[in-house]
Amino acid sequence: MTTKRTHIWLITTDQMRADAIGAENESVRTPVLDSLAAEGTVVSSAYCASPVCTPSRASIFTGRYPHAHGAWNIGVSLDENEITLCDHLKRSDYRSVGVGKMHFRPQCKTGFSMEPEDVDIRDRGRAADGTYYGFDEYHISEDNLVGDYLRWLREQDSAVANRFDLDRYRSEDAEQDVWESDMPAELHQTYWMAEKSIDVIRSHDYDQPLFLWTSFVDPHHPFNPPKAYTELYADIEMKGPLVPQDELPFRPEHLLHQGARGYWPGGGEQHDSGESHIRRVIRNYYAMITFIDEQIGRIMDAWKEKGVYDNVLVVFTSDHGELLGDHGLMYKGPWFFEGLTRIPMIIRGPGIAKGQRTDALMEHVDIVPTLLDAIGQVRPYGIQGVSQLGMLSGQKQHIRESAMTEYDAHDRGIMAKCLRTNRYKLVVFAGETYGELFDLHLDPEERRNLYFEEAASRVKQNLMEMLVQRMIQDQDPLPERQTNW
């Protein structure tokens, strides 16, 4: 058996903040991720491509920005002909397997989706090669859980499946989308994703390099972890959200009119929940992450059992963060606060510096070129991200001068761009006279908006110029020129 090929394991969560890991927040119990951080590099200034799911997930897999790959918001499918990481890896003979939440297409949600409520439609392979965006094998289960997971659950325990179908094990003291679940942890969707990933690792022929994507749905709301994991936080004092609502002197107008323009309720909406409810949300959110952490440990053990873990290049990240009550907001949406846009990024494996923590800027679009660089592939034309391998190996302090995040809901009247440097954050809303400018060195909690302050006008102008340059440079380079004439 050949064991010296570099295998790749991409782990993603959904809606996980960068500060929800024990290595950064002592309130959170993540011993496995903390050990992963010690084995590799933590990028503390990594930013998502978009503050909602589909655009960011598509950017992770194409190395291209949402305005280029075309999956500009939730409810829009990524073109199945887009070239993905899996397609590039095939050139180096990789077998690609995906487990869990993909969300490259709209989910099957009654009342939300305009596509047929059919898993076979959602999970269909490409017309060209039969793969799912390049994945040779895939086991999909998303927010609504229909598909492979529910079939497995019914096979394991029909009584649990029937109760789950009834109310998702919603407790009597549930509040909105927050409760502690009595569902057996070993039958939970998160556990199933680990089981499927372990099956893939154990059955793979290691004469061929393996790319495995383990994609957890949690800690996306509802905040309903197995009760045992919530109990781990019973004696831990939860920090409340940043900047309570009554401290905010500035509210962007689109908070007021986004509902009128068709933005669905429950996405980046202002909340009126009391402190005890928000602390329960935070506790359950952390409990979900602890449960995920435990499952990552089980999968990690499977790699070690096969004797290949030293040759596994691991990337752990999330599609975006979670507002978690910060700034009077919940979930995600057209916002660019740190809790939502700054994402966890831990990378370990061959060629990666151990025990390194860096504030170098990194973007979702950098993942594809970095992985390809790590296995010796030249960055293909059309990829907009840059390889961060020099930074991750410890040879360079930083690669980027800025990071970009974009939100596009042009059909609902909201479009925005965010430029982040190591010190400042500028947010520009299309067609609006207001914006946001924060000095994150002096104001890390983003309490004081400098956008309208005369003393910050020079900084604002410089950032505007940098934003314009980035927008010009980040235009879609495709199609490639084929001839001089």
C-alpha positions as CSV (number, residue, x, y, z in Angstrom):
1,M,0.0,0.0,0.0
2,T,1.3,3.5,-0.9
3,T,1.0,5.9,2.0
4,K,3.2,8.8,0.9
5,R,0.7,10.5,-1.4
6,T,-0.8,13.7,0.1
7,H,-4.5,13.1,0.9
8,I,-6.7,16.1,1.5
9,W,-9.4,16.4,4.1
10,L,-11.6,19.5,4.0
11,I,-13.8,20.0,7.0
12,T,-16.5,22.7,6.9
13,T,-19.2,23.8,9.4
14,D,-22.1,26.0,8.6
15,Q,-22.5,29.4,10.3
16,M,-19.6,29.1,12.6
17,R,-17.8,32.1,14.0
18,A,-14.0,32.3,14.2
19,D,-14.2,33.0,17.9
20,A,-16.1,29.8,18.6
21,I,-13.0,27.6,19.1
22,G,-11.3,26.9,22.3
23,A,-8.0,28.1,20.9
24,E,-9.6,31.6,20.8
25,N,-12.4,31.4,23.3
26,E,-11.8,29.6,26.6
27,S,-15.6,29.2,27.0
28,V,-15.8,26.8,24.1
29,R,-14.8,23.1,24.5
30,T,-13.1,22.0,21.3
31,P,-10.1,19.8,22.3
32,V,-9.8,18.2,18.9
33,L,-9.7,21.4,17.0
34,D,-7.4,22.9,19.6
35,S,-5.0,19.9,18.9
36,L,-5.4,20.5,15.2
37,A,-4.4,24.1,15.7
38,A,-1.3,23.0,17.6
39,E,-0.3,20.7,14.8
40,G,-0.7,23.4,12.1
41,T,-1.4,27.0,11.4
42,V,-4.3,29.1,12.7
43,V,-5.2,32.0,10.3
44,S,-7.0,34.4,12.6
45,S,-7.9,36.9,9.8
46,A,-9.7,34.7,7.3
47,Y,-12.8,36.1,5.7
48,C,-15.8,34.6,3.9
49,A,-16.7,35.4,0.3
50,S,-20.2,36.2,1.2
51,P,-22.2,36.3,4.5
52,V,-24.6,33.7,3.2
53,C,-24.2,30.0,2.4
54,T,-24.3,29.2,-1.4
55,P,-22.0,32.0,-2.7
56,S,-19.3,31.2,-0.1
57,R,-19.5,27.4,-0.6
58,A,-19.2,27.9,-4.4
59,S,-16.2,30.2,-3.8
60,I,-14.5,27.6,-1.6
61,F,-14.8,25.1,-4.4
62,T,-14.1,27.2,-7.5
63,G,-11.5,29.7,-6.1
64,R,-13.7,32.4,-7.7
65,Y,-15.8,35.2,-6.4
66,P,-19.6,35.0,-6.3
67,H,-19.9,37.7,-9.0
68,A,-17.7,35.5,-11.2
69,H,-19.0,31.9,-10.5
70,G,-22.6,33.2,-10.7
71,A,-24.1,31.6,-7.6
72,W,-24.6,35.1,-6.1
73,N,-27.0,34.3,-3.3
74,I,-29.1,31.5,-1.7
75,G,-31.7,30.2,-4.1
76,V,-29.3,30.3,-7.1
77,S,-27.5,27.2,-8.3
78,L,-23.9,27.0,-9.1
79,D,-23.5,26.3,-12.8
80,E,-22.7,22.6,-13.0
81,N,-20.1,23.3,-15.7
82,E,-18.0,25.5,-13.3
83,I,-14.6,23.9,-12.9
84,T,-14.2,22.9,-9.2
85,L,-11.5,21.8,-6.9
86,C,-12.5,18.2,-7.6
87,D,-12.0,18.7,-11.3
88,H,-8.5,20.1,-10.8
89,L,-7.6,17.2,-8.4
90,K,-8.6,14.7,-11.1
91,R,-5.5,15.8,-13.0
92,S,-3.5,14.4,-10.1
93,D,-5.6,11.2,-10.0
94,Y,-7.5,12.0,-6.8
95,R,-10.7,10.3,-5.9
96,S,-13.1,12.9,-4.5
97,V,-15.9,12.1,-2.0
98,G,-18.3,14.5,-0.4
99,V,-20.3,13.9,2.8
100,G,-22.9,16.2,4.3
101,K,-24.1,19.7,3.3
102,M,-23.2,20.8,-0.2
103,H,-25.7,23.6,-0.9
104,F,-24.5,24.3,-4.4
105,R,-28.2,24.2,-5.4
106,P,-31.3,25.4,-3.6
107,Q,-32.4,23.1,-0.8
108,C,-35.6,21.2,-0.9
109,K,-37.6,23.4,1.5
110,T,-41.3,23.6,1.0
111,G,-42.4,27.2,0.6
112,F,-38.8,28.4,-0.1
113,S,-37.7,26.5,-3.2
114,M,-39.0,27.0,-6.7
115,E,-37.5,23.7,-7.8
116,P,-39.3,20.4,-7.5
117,E,-39.3,19.0,-3.9
118,D,-37.3,16.1,-5.0
119,V,-34.0,14.9,-3.6
120,D,-33.1,13.3,-6.9
121,I,-33.3,16.8,-8.6
122,R,-31.2,18.4,-5.9
123,D,-28.6,15.7,-5.9
124,R,-28.4,15.0,-9.6
125,G,-25.0,14.5,-11.3
126,R,-23.7,16.6,-14.2
127,A,-24.9,15.8,-17.6
128,A,-21.3,15.8,-18.9
129,D,-19.7,13.3,-16.6
130,G,-22.3,12.1,-14.0
131,T,-20.3,13.5,-11.1
132,Y,-21.7,16.0,-8.6
133,Y,-19.6,19.0,-9.4
134,G,-16.6,16.7,-9.8
135,F,-17.3,14.5,-6.8
136,D,-17.0,10.8,-7.7
137,E,-19.1,9.8,-4.7
138,Y,-21.4,11.9,-2.5
139,H,-23.7,11.5,0.4
140,I,-25.8,14.7,0.8
141,S,-27.8,15.8,3.8
142,E,-28.7,19.4,4.3
143,D,-30.7,21.6,6.6
144,N,-34.0,19.8,6.0
145,L,-32.2,16.4,6.4
146,V,-34.0,14.7,3.5
147,G,-32.0,12.1,1.6
148,D,-29.3,9.7,2.7
149,Y,-29.4,10.6,6.4
150,L,-33.1,10.1,6.9
151,R,-33.0,6.8,5.0
152,W,-30.1,5.7,7.3
153,L,-32.0,6.8,10.4
154,R,-35.1,4.8,9.5
155,E,-32.9,1.7,9.0
156,Q,-31.2,2.3,12.4
157,D,-34.3,3.0,14.5
158,S,-37.8,3.5,13.0
159,A,-39.2,4.8,16.4
160,V,-36.6,7.5,16.6
161,A,-37.2,8.4,12.9
162,N,-40.9,8.7,13.5
163,R,-40.4,11.0,16.5
164,F,-37.9,13.0,14.5
165,D,-40.4,13.3,11.6
166,L,-43.0,14.6,14.1
167,D,-41.2,17.5,15.7
168,R,-37.4,17.0,15.5
169,Y,-37.4,16.1,19.2
170,R,-38.5,19.6,20.1
171,S,-38.7,19.9,23.9
172,E,-41.6,21.3,25.9
173,D,-39.6,24.3,27.0
174,A,-38.4,25.2,23.4
175,E,-38.3,28.9,22.6
176,Q,-38.5,29.8,18.9
177,D,-35.6,27.7,17.4
178,V,-33.8,26.9,20.6
179,W,-34.1,23.7,22.6
180,E,-32.1,20.8,24.0
181,S,-32.8,17.6,22.2
182,D,-33.4,14.1,23.7
183,M,-32.5,12.5,20.3
184,P,-29.8,9.9,20.8
185,A,-26.5,11.5,19.8
186,E,-25.4,8.3,17.9
187,L,-28.4,8.8,15.6
188,H,-27.9,12.5,15.1
189,Q,-27.2,13.9,11.6
190,T,-23.8,15.2,12.9
191,Y,-22.9,11.7,14.0
192,W,-24.0,10.2,10.6
193,M,-21.7,12.6,8.8
194,A,-18.8,11.3,10.8
195,E,-19.9,7.7,10.2
196,K,-20.0,8.1,6.4
197,S,-16.7,9.9,6.4
198,I,-15.1,7.0,8.4
199,D,-16.6,4.5,6.0
200,V,-14.9,6.3,3.1
201,I,-11.5,6.4,4.9
202,R,-11.7,2.7,5.8
203,S,-12.7,1.5,2.4
204,H,-10.4,3.6,0.3
205,D,-7.5,2.1,-1.7
206,Y,-4.6,4.3,-0.7
207,D,-2.7,3.6,-3.9
208,Q,-4.8,6.5,-5.1
209,P,-4.9,9.9,-3.3
210,L,-8.1,10.7,-1.6
211,F,-9.9,14.1,-1.3
212,L,-12.6,13.9,1.4
213,W,-15.0,16.8,2.2
214,T,-16.8,16.4,5.6
215,S,-19.4,19.1,5.6
216,F,-21.4,19.5,8.9
217,V,-24.8,21.3,8.8
218,D,-24.4,22.6,12.4
219,P,-24.0,24.9,14.2
220,H,-26.6,26.4,11.9
221,H,-29.9,27.2,13.6
222,P,-32.1,25.7,15.0
223,F,-29.9,25.6,18.1
224,N,-30.9,22.1,19.3
225,P,-27.9,20.0,20.3
226,P,-28.2,16.7,22.1
227,K,-28.9,17.5,25.7
228,A,-25.8,15.9,27.1
229,Y,-23.6,18.4,25.2
230,T,-25.6,21.4,26.5
231,E,-25.1,20.1,30.1
232,L,-21.3,20.4,29.5
233,Y,-21.8,24.1,29.6
234,A,-24.1,24.2,32.7
235,D,-21.4,25.7,34.9
236,I,-19.8,28.0,32.4
237,E,-20.7,31.7,32.4
238,M,-21.7,32.6,28.9
239,K,-20.5,36.0,27.6
240,G,-23.3,38.0,26.2
241,P,-23.4,39.4,22.7
242,L,-21.3,42.4,21.6
243,V,-22.9,45.9,21.6
244,P,-26.4,45.4,22.9
245,Q,-29.1,47.0,20.9
246,D,-29.6,50.0,23.2
247,E,-26.0,51.1,22.6
248,L,-26.3,51.4,18.8
249,P,-26.6,54.9,17.5
250,F,-26.5,53.9,13.9
251,R,-28.7,51.4,12.0
252,P,-28.3,50.9,8.2
253,E,-31.6,51.7,6.5
254,H,-31.8,48.2,4.8
255,L,-32.4,46.7,8.3
256,L,-35.8,48.6,8.1
257,H,-36.7,47.9,4.5
258,Q,-35.2,44.5,3.8
259,G,-38.4,42.7,4.7
260,A,-40.4,45.0,2.5
261,R,-38.1,44.2,-0.4
262,G,-38.6,40.5,0.0
263,Y,-35.7,39.4,2.2
264,W,-37.0,36.3,4.1
265,P,-37.6,36.6,7.8
266,G,-35.0,35.1,10.1
267,G,-32.0,36.1,8.1
268,G,-30.0,38.8,9.7
269,E,-33.1,40.3,11.3
270,Q,-33.0,42.5,14.3
271,H,-34.1,40.6,17.4
272,D,-35.9,41.6,20.6
273,S,-35.0,38.6,22.7
274,G,-34.0,39.0,26.3
275,E,-30.6,38.3,27.8
276,S,-31.5,34.9,29.2
277,H,-32.7,33.7,25.8
278,I,-29.6,34.9,24.0
279,R,-27.4,33.2,26.6
280,R,-29.3,30.0,26.0
281,V,-28.7,30.4,22.3
282,I,-25.0,30.9,22.8
283,R,-24.8,27.9,25.2
284,N,-26.5,25.6,22.7
285,Y,-24.5,27.0,19.8
286,Y,-21.3,26.1,21.7
287,A,-22.7,22.7,22.6
288,M,-23.3,22.0,18.9
289,I,-19.7,22.8,18.1
290,T,-18.5,20.6,20.9
291,F,-20.5,17.7,19.4
292,I,-19.0,18.4,16.0
293,D,-15.5,18.6,17.6
294,E,-16.0,15.1,19.0
295,Q,-17.0,13.7,15.6
296,I,-14.0,15.3,13.9
297,G,-11.9,13.4,16.5
298,R,-13.6,10.1,15.5
299,I,-12.8,10.8,11.8
300,M,-9.3,11.8,12.7
301,D,-8.8,8.5,14.4
302,A,-9.9,6.6,11.3
303,W,-7.1,8.4,9.3
304,K,-4.6,7.4,12.0
305,E,-5.9,3.8,12.0
306,K,-5.1,3.6,8.2
307,G,-1.6,4.9,8.9
308,V,-1.9,7.9,6.6
309,Y,-2.7,10.8,8.9
310,D,0.8,12.3,8.7
311,N,0.2,12.6,5.0
312,V,-3.2,14.2,5.3
313,L,-3.5,17.9,4.5
314,V,-6.4,19.2,6.6
315,V,-8.3,22.4,6.2
316,F,-11.0,23.4,8.7
317,T,-13.2,26.3,8.0
318,S,-16.8,27.5,7.7
319,D,-18.9,29.1,5.0
320,H,-19.6,32.2,7.2
321,G,-20.1,33.1,10.8
322,E,-23.1,33.8,13.0
323,L,-24.2,37.1,14.4
324,L,-25.3,35.4,17.6
325,G,-27.0,38.5,19.0
326,D,-24.1,40.9,18.3
327,H,-25.3,44.4,17.3
328,G,-28.9,43.3,18.0
329,L,-28.8,40.8,15.1
330,M,-29.1,37.1,14.6
331,Y,-28.1,34.5,12.1
332,K,-26.7,35.9,8.8
333,G,-27.6,38.2,6.0
334,P,-26.5,41.6,4.5
335,W,-24.0,42.5,7.2
336,F,-20.3,42.5,7.5
337,F,-19.6,42.5,11.3
338,E,-16.7,40.4,12.4
339,G,-18.9,37.7,14.0
340,L,-20.5,37.0,10.6
341,T,-17.6,37.5,8.2
342,R,-14.5,36.3,10.1
343,I,-14.3,32.6,9.8
344,P,-12.3,29.8,11.5
345,M,-9.3,28.7,9.4
346,I,-7.0,25.9,10.6
347,I,-4.6,24.2,8.2
348,R,-2.2,21.4,9.0
349,G,-0.3,18.8,7.1
350,P,2.8,18.3,5.0
351,G,4.6,21.6,4.5
352,I,2.5,23.6,7.0
353,A,4.2,25.3,9.9
354,K,3.3,23.8,13.3
355,G,2.0,25.9,16.1
356,Q,1.8,29.0,14.0
357,R,-0.9,31.7,14.6
358,T,-1.0,34.5,12.1
359,D,-3.2,37.5,11.4
360,A,-2.4,37.4,7.7
361,L,-5.5,38.0,5.6
362,M,-6.9,35.0,3.8
363,E,-10.1,34.5,1.7
364,H,-12.3,31.6,0.7
365,V,-11.1,31.9,-2.8
366,D,-7.5,31.2,-1.7
367,I,-8.3,27.6,-0.6
368,V,-8.3,26.0,-4.0
369,P,-5.0,27.6,-5.3
370,T,-3.4,26.8,-1.9
371,L,-4.3,23.2,-2.0
372,L,-3.3,22.8,-5.6
373,D,0.1,24.5,-4.9
374,A,0.6,22.1,-2.0
375,I,0.3,19.1,-4.3
376,G,2.5,20.6,-7.0
377,Q,-0.2,21.9,-9.4
378,V,0.2,25.2,-11.1
379,R,-2.8,27.5,-10.5
380,P,-5.1,27.1,-13.5
381,Y,-6.3,30.1,-15.5
382,G,-9.6,31.5,-14.2
383,I,-9.0,31.0,-10.5
384,Q,-9.1,34.3,-8.7
385,G,-7.7,33.4,-5.4
386,V,-4.0,33.3,-4.5
387,S,-1.9,30.5,-2.9
388,Q,-1.3,31.1,0.7
389,L,1.3,28.3,1.0
390,G,4.2,30.7,1.5
391,M,2.5,32.2,4.5
392,L,1.3,28.8,5.8
393,S,4.8,27.3,5.6
394,G,6.2,30.2,7.6
395,Q,8.3,31.6,4.7
396,K,6.2,34.8,4.3
397,Q,4.4,36.9,6.8
398,H,1.5,37.7,4.5
399,I,0.3,37.4,0.9
400,R,-2.7,39.7,0.8
401,E,-3.1,43.4,1.6
402,S,-6.9,43.2,1.8
403,A,-9.8,40.8,1.9
404,M,-13.1,41.2,0.1
405,T,-16.6,40.0,1.0
406,E,-19.7,40.7,-1.1
407,Y,-23.4,40.5,-0.7
408,D,-25.7,40.5,-3.7
409,A,-29.4,40.5,-3.5
410,H,-30.0,42.8,-6.5
411,D,-33.4,41.3,-7.0
412,R,-34.3,42.6,-3.6
413,G,-32.6,45.9,-3.7
414,I,-29.6,45.1,-1.5
415,M,-26.0,45.0,-2.8
416,A,-22.8,45.7,-0.8
417,K,-19.1,45.2,-0.8
418,C,-16.8,45.0,2.2
419,L,-13.1,45.7,2.1
420,R,-11.0,44.5,5.1
421,T,-7.4,45.5,5.7
422,N,-5.4,44.5,8.8
423,R,-6.7,47.7,10.5
424,Y,-9.8,49.0,8.8
425,K,-13.1,47.7,7.5
426,L,-15.1,49.6,4.8
427,V,-18.6,48.7,3.8
428,V,-20.3,50.3,0.8
429,F,-24.0,49.7,0.1
430,A,-25.0,50.2,-3.6
431,G,-27.3,53.2,-4.2
432,E,-27.2,54.4,-0.6
433,T,-25.7,57.5,0.9
434,Y,-24.6,55.7,4.1
435,G,-21.9,53.1,4.7
436,E,-19.7,51.7,7.4
437,L,-16.1,52.4,8.4
438,F,-14.5,50.8,11.5
439,D,-11.0,51.1,12.9
440,L,-10.6,47.6,14.2
441,H,-7.4,48.4,16.1
442,L,-9.1,51.0,18.3
443,D,-12.6,49.7,18.0
444,P,-12.5,45.8,17.7
445,E,-16.2,45.5,18.7
446,E,-17.3,47.8,15.9
447,R,-19.1,50.2,18.1
448,R,-18.2,53.5,16.4
449,N,-18.9,54.0,12.7
450,L,-16.4,56.5,11.2
451,Y,-18.0,56.7,7.8
452,F,-19.4,60.2,8.3
453,E,-16.6,61.6,10.4
454,E,-14.5,64.3,8.9
455,A,-11.4,63.1,10.8
456,A,-11.6,59.8,9.0
457,S,-12.2,61.2,5.5
458,R,-8.6,60.6,4.3
459,V,-8.7,56.9,5.5
460,K,-12.1,56.5,3.9
461,Q,-10.9,57.9,0.5
462,N,-7.8,55.6,0.6
463,L,-10.0,52.6,1.3
464,M,-12.4,53.6,-1.4
465,E,-9.6,53.7,-3.9
466,M,-8.4,50.3,-2.8
467,L,-11.9,49.0,-3.1
468,V,-12.2,50.3,-6.7
469,Q,-8.8,48.7,-7.6
470,R,-9.9,45.4,-6.1
471,M,-13.2,45.5,-8.0
472,I,-11.3,46.1,-11.3
473,Q,-8.8,43.4,-10.6
474,D,-11.4,40.9,-9.4
475,Q,-13.4,40.9,-12.6
476,D,-14.1,37.4,-14.1
477,P,-11.0,36.5,-16.2
478,L,-12.9,33.9,-18.1
479,P,-13.2,32.9,-20.9
480,E,-9.5,32.7,-21.6
481,R,-8.1,34.3,-24.7
482,Q,-7.6,31.7,-27.5
483,T,-5.9,33.7,-30.2
484,N,-4.3,37.1,-30.8
485,W,-7.0,38.1,-33.3
